[in-house]
Amino acid sequence: AINNYWSSFKKDQYSVHQEDFIRLWNVLPEIYNLFNQNLKQKKIAYEGMVYRQVVKKIRENTNPALACKTYIFVGFNALNPCEEILFEYLKKENKAEFYWDYDEHYLVNQFHEAGFFIRKNLKKFPSPLRDFTFNNLTRIDKNIEIISVPSDVGQTKLINQVLQKIHNPDDIKYFNTAVVLADEHLLMPVLHSIPEEITEINVTMGYPVRNTPVFSLVKKIIELQQYIKTGSGGNFLFYYKQVLSILNHQYIASRDITEI
């Protein structure tokens, strides 16, 4: 794939976009090195940088200092190269235990794609529960009801009806109810659709920050600053649509004008 990509770059026949890309590509190593140097000076790092530093210390030092006697890893799946090196080192030092989240269904079929990483991980990093069989998919009977809904709004309304139907605080099964969303953007509408009589329920909460009102307000304020202009008298000028967008934002519009 990489060779095919670069084959489209023919010397002396670069398009405008290709020339821009090559200029950026040529300075990327310098940018990367300077960026990492600045982070080290400030004693901060992003996730990938931390991974590489850990592996570097393992490779350079045959006996790096370890704060804990045992490290327990739970729920990993597709390991990156740094994680594999770290796991192998701690396993060799007898300082690690590995616990994997899997079902026997994915292990029996050696060609099952969903079990590719689990089969590999269990072989390289066995779990103390190696003799314990997780067989919930095929062993436990399932009662599945499929309901077709034409829209996202319809899904949230339907959840209200389903929860009201099963609402029974005296039934222990009721407390084992979870609302699992395939689309995280539906979280807020779903929360507003939960019946008032239901005070406790387990709802998946993977809600992206970029979808929150706070994010949109900060974004609008930044955009306002980006396009600021200076008038002839030295006054700052703002585009009226951007100002109105901020004033009409739910966090601003709901405030008393005297508080702003």
KEKE-3310 file (N, C-alpha, C; in steps of 0.2 Angstrom, whole numbers, plus 5000, padded with zeros to 4 digits):
npx = (5004:5010:5020:5012:5006:5017:5022:5014:5020:5029:5044:5048:5035:5026:5011:5002:4997:5005:5018:5016:5014:5026:5035:5031:5033:5047:5051:5046:5054:5062:5053:5047:5057:5061:5049:5048:5059:5056:5045:5051:5059:5049:5045:5034:5023:5016:5005:5011:5024:5027:5026:5037:5048:5047:5050:5063:5070:5069:5076:5089:5093:5097:5091:5079:5072:5058:5043:5033:5029:5021:5013:4997:4988:4973:4960:4966:4968:4971:4987:5000:5017:5026:5019:5019:5033:5035:5026:5032:5044:5041:5034:5045:5052:5044:5034:5022:5004:4991:4975:4962:4949:4937:4928:4924:4919:4926:4938:4938:4935:4947:4948:4941:4939:4937:4943:4956:4967:4965:4968:4981:4987:4984:4992:5005:5005:5000:4985:4982:4970:4969:4963:4950:4934:4927:4911:4899:4892:4887:4882:4873:4856:4848:4836:4831:4824:4820:4818:4812:4817:4814:4822:4834:4828:4817:4822:4826:4814:4808:4815:4811:4798:4801:4808:4799:4790:4797:4799:4801:4804:4804:4809:4823:4830:4827:4837:4848:4848:4854:4857:4864:4872:4874:4877:4886:4882:4869:4867:4863:4850:4844:4846:4837:4825:4823:4811:4803:4801:4811:4825:4838:4849:4859:4869:4878:4892:4901:4904:4909:4919:4919:4906:4899:4890:4899:4911:4907:4904:4917:4924:4917:4921:4935:4935:4930:4940:4950:4947:4947:4948:4956:4951:4951:4952:4959:4951:4944:4937:4923:4915:4898:4890:4897:4897:4884:4881:4888:4881:4869:4871:4867:4872:4875:4864:4855:4858:4857:4856:4863:4873:4882)
npy = (4994:5006:5008:5009:5021:5030:5028:5036:5048:5057:5062:5079:5081:5084:5088:5102:5100:5089:5094:5102:5093:5085:5095:5097:5084:5082:5091:5085:5075:5084:5092:5083:5079:5091:5093:5083:5085:5097:5093:5084:5092:5099:5089:5081:5071:5062:5048:5038:5042:5040:5026:5022:5027:5019:5006:5009:5010:4997:4990:4996:4995:4981:4978:4986:4998:4993:4997:4990:4973:4964:4965:4968:4964:4968:4964:4968:4968:4970:4971:4983:4985:4990:4987:4973:4970:4975:4967:4955:4956:4958:4946:4938:4941:4936:4945:4948:4946:4940:4943:4939:4945:4935:4923:4906:4903:4910:4904:4891:4890:4892:4900:4911:4928:4938:4932:4932:4940:4937:4923:4923:4931:4923:4912:4918:4925:4917:4915:4915:4909:4899:4886:4888:4890:4901:4902:4909:4913:4902:4893:4899:4902:4913:4926:4935:4950:4958:4974:4985:5001:5017:5029:5039:5047:5039:5028:5032:5036:5023:5017:5022:5017:5003:5002:5006:4996:4985:4989:4985:4986:4976:4965:4955:4954:4966:4975:4971:4977:4985:4998:4999:5008:5009:5020:5033:5046:5047:5048:5059:5062:5049:5049:5059:5053:5043:5035:5045:5038:5029:5028:5023:5016:5007:5015:5016:5026:5032:5046:5058:5072:5083:5083:5090:5104:5113:5112:5116:5130:5135:5132:5141:5153:5153:5154:5166:5174:5171:5177:5190:5208:5224:5240:5256:5266:5259:5250:5234:5223:5213:5199:5200:5188:5178:5183:5184:5170:5166:5173:5167:5155:5140:5141:5154:5161:5157:5164:5178:5194:5204:5197:5194)
npz = (5000:5004:4995:4983:4985:4986:4973:4965:4965:4955:4950:4946:4941:4950:4958:4964:4977:4980:4981:4992:5001:5001:5005:5019:5023:5023:5033:5044:5053:5060:5066:5074:5082:5089:5095:5104:5112:5118:5126:5135:5142:5149:5156:5153:5143:5129:5126:5117:5117:5131:5131:5122:5129:5141:5135:5130:5142:5147:5137:5138:5151:5161:5173:5177:5189:5198:5204:5210:5216:5209:5193:5187:5173:5164:5153:5141:5123:5107:5106:5106:5099:5109:5121:5120:5122:5134:5142:5140:5146:5159:5162:5160:5171:5181:5187:5183:5180:5169:5163:5153:5143:5136:5127:5125:5113:5104:5103:5100:5086:5076:5065:5067:5066:5076:5087:5085:5091:5105:5105:5101:5112:5123:5121:5121:5133:5146:5156:5174:5176:5167:5166:5168:5160:5150:5145:5140:5129:5121:5131:5139:5138:5127:5126:5114:5107:5092:5087:5075:5071:5063:5065:5074:5084:5086:5092:5105:5110:5110:5119:5131:5132:5133:5145:5154:5153:5158:5171:5187:5203:5213:5207:5205:5193:5187:5191:5185:5173:5158:5148:5132:5121:5103:5096:5102:5102:5105:5118:5127:5122:5126:5140:5143:5140:5149:5160:5173:5185:5186:5194:5195:5184:5172:5161:5146:5145:5136:5131:5119:5121:5112:5109:5118:5126:5132:5125:5112:5115:5119:5107:5098:5104:5102:5088:5086:5091:5081:5070:5072:5070:5068:5069:5061:5071:5081:5088:5092:5080:5077:5069:5066:5065:5072:5084:5088:5087:5099:5109:5108:5112:5122:5135:5137:5133:5143:5154:5166:5159:5166:5172:5163)
capx = (5000:5014:5023:5008:5005:5023:5022:5010:5024:5034:5049:5047:5028:5022:5005:5003:4996:5010:5023:5015:5015:5033:5039:5030:5036:5054:5053:5043:5058:5065:5048:5046:5063:5060:5043:5049:5064:5052:5041:5055:5061:5044:5043:5027:5023:5010:5005:5016:5031:5028:5027:5044:5053:5047:5053:5070:5073:5070:5082:5096:5095:5095:5087:5076:5068:5051:5040:5028:5031:5017:5009:4991:4985:4966:4956:4969:4966:4976:4993:5005:5024:5028:5015:5021:5039:5034:5023:5037:5049:5038:5033:5051:5054:5039:5031:5015:4999:4987:4968:4959:4941:4936:4923:4927:4917:4931:4944:4937:4936:4954:4948:4936:4943:4936:4947:4963:4972:4965:4971:4988:4988:4983:4998:5011:5004:4994:4982:4981:4964:4969:4959:4943:4931:4922:4907:4893:4888:4883:4880:4867:4850:4846:4830:4832:4819:4823:4812:4814:4815:4817:4826:4837:4823:4812:4826:4826:4807:4806:4819:4806:4793:4804:4810:4792:4787:4801:4801:4798:4810:4804:4812:4830:4832:4827:4843:4853:4846:4859:4856:4870:4871:4878:4879:4887:4879:4862:4867:4859:4843:4842:4845:4831:4820:4822:4805:4805:4800:4817:4830:4844:4850:4866:4869:4885:4893:4906:4902:4914:4919:4917:4898:4896:4889:4905:4916:4905:4905:4924:4926:4915:4925:4941:4934:4929:4947:4954:4945:4946:4951:4958:4948:4955:4953:4962:4946:4944:4931:4921:4910:4892:4887:4900:4895:4877:4882:4890:4876:4863:4873:4863:4875:4875:4857:4851:4860:4854:4861:4867:4878:4887)
capy = (5000:5012:5008:5011:5028:5034:5028:5042:5054:5057:5068:5085:5081:5085:5092:5107:5097:5084:5098:5104:5087:5084:5100:5095:5077:5083:5094:5081:5073:5089:5095:5078:5079:5097:5093:5078:5088:5102:5089:5081:5098:5101:5083:5079:5066:5059:5041:5035:5044:5036:5019:5021:5028:5013:5001:5011:5009:4990:4988:4999:4993:4974:4977:4993:4998:4992:5000:4985:4966:4961:4970:4964:4967:4965:4967:4970:4964:4970:4974:4986:4982:4992:4983:4966:4970:4976:4961:4949:4958:4957:4939:4934:4943:4934:4950:4950:4941:4942:4941:4941:4945:4931:4918:4900:4903:4913:4900:4884:4891:4895:4905:4917:4934:4941:4929:4932:4943:4933:4917:4925:4933:4917:4908:4921:4927:4913:4918:4910:4906:4895:4880:4891:4891:4906:4900:4912:4914:4896:4889:4902:4903:4920:4928:4941:4953:4963:4979:4989:5008:5020:5034:5039:5049:5034:5023:5035:5035:5016:5015:5024:5012:4997:5003:5006:4989:4980:4992:4982:4986:4970:4959:4956:4955:4973:4978:4968:4980:4989:5001:4999:5012:5008:5027:5037:5053:5047:5047:5064:5061:5043:5051:5063:5048:5038:5037:5048:5033:5025:5032:5020:5012:5007:5017:5017:5034:5034:5052:5062:5079:5087:5084:5093:5111:5117:5111:5120:5136:5136:5133:5148:5159:5153:5156:5173:5177:5169:5182:5197:5213:5230:5246:5262:5269:5254:5246:5227:5222:5206:5198:5199:5182:5174:5186:5181:5163:5165:5175:5163:5148:5139:5143:5161:5164:5155:5168:5184:5198:5208:5193:5194)
capz = (5000:5004:4988:4978:4987:4983:4965:4962:4965:4949:4950:4941:4939:4956:4958:4969:4983:4982:4983:4999:5006:5002:5010:5026:5025:5024:5039:5050:5058:5064:5070:5079:5087:5093:5100:5110:5117:5123:5131:5140:5146:5153:5160:5151:5137:5126:5127:5113:5120:5137:5129:5119:5135:5145:5131:5129:5148:5147:5133:5140:5158:5162:5179:5179:5195:5197:5210:5213:5216:5204:5189:5184:5166:5163:5148:5134:5117:5102:5109:5101:5100:5115:5126:5120:5125:5142:5145:5139:5151:5166:5162:5161:5178:5186:5190:5179:5179:5163:5163:5146:5142:5130:5127:5122:5106:5099:5104:5097:5079:5075:5060:5069:5066:5083:5092:5083:5096:5111:5104:5101:5119:5128:5120:5124:5140:5149:5162:5180:5175:5160:5166:5169:5154:5149:5139:5141:5122:5119:5136:5142:5134:5126:5123:5110:5103:5088:5086:5070:5072:5057:5066:5080:5089:5087:5097:5111:5112:5111:5126:5136:5132:5135:5152:5158:5153:5163:5177:5193:5208:5217:5203:5205:5186:5185:5193:5180:5166:5155:5141:5129:5115:5098:5094:5108:5101:5107:5126:5130:5121:5130:5147:5144:5139:5154:5164:5180:5191:5186:5197:5194:5178:5170:5154:5144:5146:5132:5127:5117:5124:5107:5108:5124:5125:5134:5119:5106:5117:5118:5100:5095:5107:5099:5081:5087:5091:5075:5064:5075:5066:5071:5065:5060:5078:5086:5091:5089:5077:5077:5064:5070:5065:5077:5091:5089:5089:5106:5113:5107:5114:5128:5142:5138:5133:5149:5160:5166:5155:5170:5175:5158)
cpx = (5004:5018:5019:5006:5011:5024:5019:5014:5030:5038:5048:5040:5024:5016:5006:5002:5002:5016:5022:5016:5022:5037:5037:5033:5044:5056:5050:5048:5061:5059:5047:5051:5062:5054:5044:5054:5060:5048:5045:5058:5056:5041:5036:5028:5016:5010:5010:5023:5032:5030:5034:5049:5053:5051:5061:5073:5074:5076:5089:5098:5092:5091:5084:5072:5061:5048:5036:5031:5027:5013:5003:4988:4978:4963:4959:4967:4972:4982:4998:5012:5027:5025:5018:5028:5039:5031:5028:5042:5047:5036:5040:5054:5049:5036:5025:5010:4994:4980:4965:4952:4940:4930:4926:4925:4922:4938:4944:4938:4942:4954:4943:4940:4942:4941:4954:4968:4971:4968:4979:4991:4989:4989:5004:5011:4999:4992:4982:4975:4963:4965:4952:4940:4926:4917:4900:4889:4884:4880:4873:4862:4849:4839:4830:4826:4821:4817:4815:4812:4818:4821:4829:4833:4819:4816:4825:4819:4805:4809:4814:4801:4795:4805:4804:4789:4790:4802:4797:4804:4810:4807:4819:4833:4832:4833:4849:4852:4852:4856:4862:4869:4876:4881:4880:4884:4872:4862:4863:4852:4840:4841:4839:4824:4818:4816:4807:4805:4807:4823:4837:4844:4857:4866:4876:4886:4899:4904:4908:4914:4917:4910:4895:4895:4895:4910:4914:4905:4913:4926:4923:4919:4932:4941:4933:4936:4951:4953:4944:4950:4952:4955:4953:4957:4957:4958:4946:4937:4929:4915:4904:4889:4890:4899:4888:4877:4884:4884:4870:4865:4869:4865:4875:4868:4853:4853:4857:4859:4865:4873:4884:4892)
cpy = (5006:5013:5011:5019:5032:5033:5033:5048:5054:5063:5073:5085:5081:5089:5097:5104:5092:5088:5100:5098:5085:5089:5098:5088:5078:5087:5090:5078:5078:5092:5089:5078:5085:5096:5088:5081:5093:5098:5086:5086:5100:5095:5081:5075:5064:5052:5037:5036:5040:5029:5018:5022:5022:5007:5002:5009:5001:4988:4990:4996:4986:4973:4984:4993:4998:4993:4994:4978:4963:4966:4965:4967:4964:4968:4969:4966:4965:4974:4977:4984:4984:4988:4976:4966:4971:4970:4955:4950:4956:4950:4936:4935:4940:4939:4952:4944:4944:4939:4944:4940:4941:4926:4912:4899:4905:4909:4893:4885:4895:4900:4911:4923:4938:4938:4929:4934:4939:4926:4918:4927:4927:4913:4911:4923:4923:4916:4913:4906:4901:4889:4882:4892:4896:4904:4902:4913:4908:4893:4892:4904:4911:4921:4935:4943:4958:4968:4984:4997:5012:5026:5034:5042:5043:5029:5026:5035:5028:5014:5017:5019:5005:4997:5003:5000:4984:4983:4988:4981:4980:4964:4960:4957:4962:4977:4976:4971:4985:4992:5003:5003:5011:5015:5031:5044:5053:5047:5053:5063:5055:5045:5055:5059:5043:5040:5040:5043:5029:5029:5029:5015:5013:5009:5018:5024:5036:5040:5057:5070:5084:5088:5088:5101:5115:5117:5116:5128:5139:5137:5139:5154:5159:5156:5163:5177:5176:5175:5189:5202:5220:5236:5251:5266:5265:5250:5239:5227:5215:5205:5196:5192:5177:5177:5184:5174:5162:5167:5171:5156:5147:5141:5150:5164:5162:5160:5175:5189:5202:5204:5193:5200)
cpz = (5000:4998:4983:4979:4984:4976:4962:4961:4960:4949:4944:4938:4945:4955:4964:4976:4985:4984:4990:5004:5007:5006:5017:5028:5026:5030:5045:5055:5062:5069:5076:5084:5092:5098:5106:5115:5121:5128:5136:5145:5151:5157:5159:5145:5135:5127:5123:5115:5126:5135:5127:5125:5139:5142:5131:5136:5149:5143:5135:5147:5159:5168:5181:5185:5194:5204:5214:5212:5210:5200:5186:5178:5165:5157:5141:5129:5111:5105:5104:5103:5107:5121:5126:5123:5132:5145:5145:5145:5158:5167:5164:5169:5184:5190:5187:5179:5173:5164:5157:5146:5136:5132:5123:5115:5101:5099:5100:5089:5078:5069:5061:5070:5073:5088:5090:5088:5103:5110:5105:5109:5124:5127:5122:5131:5144:5155:5168:5179:5169:5160:5167:5162:5154:5143:5140:5134:5120:5125:5139:5137:5133:5123:5120:5106:5099:5086:5080:5071:5066:5059:5073:5086:5091:5092:5104:5114:5114:5118:5132:5137:5135:5143:5156:5158:5158:5170:5183:5198:5212:5213:5203:5198:5184:5186:5189:5173:5164:5149:5138:5122:5109:5095:5100:5108:5104:5115:5129:5129:5125:5137:5148:5143:5144:5159:5171:5186:5191:5188:5197:5188:5175:5162:5152:5143:5142:5128:5126:5119:5118:5106:5114:5123:5127:5128:5113:5108:5116:5111:5096:5098:5103:5091:5081:5087:5085:5070:5067:5070:5070:5067:5065:5067:5083:5089:5088:5086:5076:5072:5068:5070:5071:5084:5093:5091:5096:5110:5113:5110:5121:5134:5143:5138:5139:5155:5160:5163:5159:5173:5170:5158)
residu = (ALA:ILE:ASN:ASN:TYR:TRP:SER:SER:PHE:LYS:LYS:ASP:GLN:TYR:SER:VAL:HIS:GLN:GLU:ASP:PHE:ILE:ARG:LEU:TRP:ASN:VAL:LEU:PRO:GLU:ILE:TYR:ASN:LEU:PHE:ASN:GLN:ASN:LEU:LYS:GLN:LYS:LYS:ILE:ALA:TYR:GLU:GLY:MET:VAL:TYR:ARG:GLN:VAL:VAL:LYS:LYS:ILE:ARG:GLU:ASN:THR:ASN:PRO:ALA:LEU:ALA:CYS:LYS:THR:TYR:ILE:PHE:VAL:GLY:PHE:ASN:ALA:LEU:ASN:PRO:CYS:GLU:GLU:ILE:LEU:PHE:GLU:TYR:LEU:LYS:LYS:GLU:ASN:LYS:ALA:GLU:PHE:TYR:TRP:ASP:TYR:ASP:GLU:HIS:TYR:LEU:VAL:ASN:GLN:PHE:HIS:GLU:ALA:GLY:PHE:PHE:ILE:ARG:LYS:ASN:LEU:LYS:LYS:PHE:PRO:SER:PRO:LEU:ARG:ASP:PHE:THR:PHE:ASN:ASN:LEU:THR:ARG:ILE:ASP:LYS:ASN:ILE:GLU:ILE:ILE:SER:VAL:PRO:SER:ASP:VAL:GLY:GLN:THR:LYS:LEU:ILE:ASN:GLN:VAL:LEU:GLN:LYS:ILE:HIS:ASN:PRO:ASP:ASP:ILE:LYS:TYR:PHE:ASN:THR:ALA:VAL:VAL:LEU:ALA:ASP:GLU:HIS:LEU:LEU:MET:PRO:VAL:LEU:HIS:SER:ILE:PRO:GLU:GLU:ILE:THR:GLU:ILE:ASN:VAL:THR:MET:GLY:TYR:PRO:VAL:ARG:ASN:THR:PRO:VAL:PHE:SER:LEU:VAL:LYS:LYS:ILE:ILE:GLU:LEU:GLN:GLN:TYR:ILE:LYS:THR:GLY:SER:GLY:GLY:ASN:PHE:LEU:PHE:TYR:TYR:LYS:GLN:VAL:LEU:SER:ILE:LEU:ASN:HIS:GLN:TYR:ILE:ALA:SER:ARG:ASP:ILE:THR:GLU:ILE)
# end
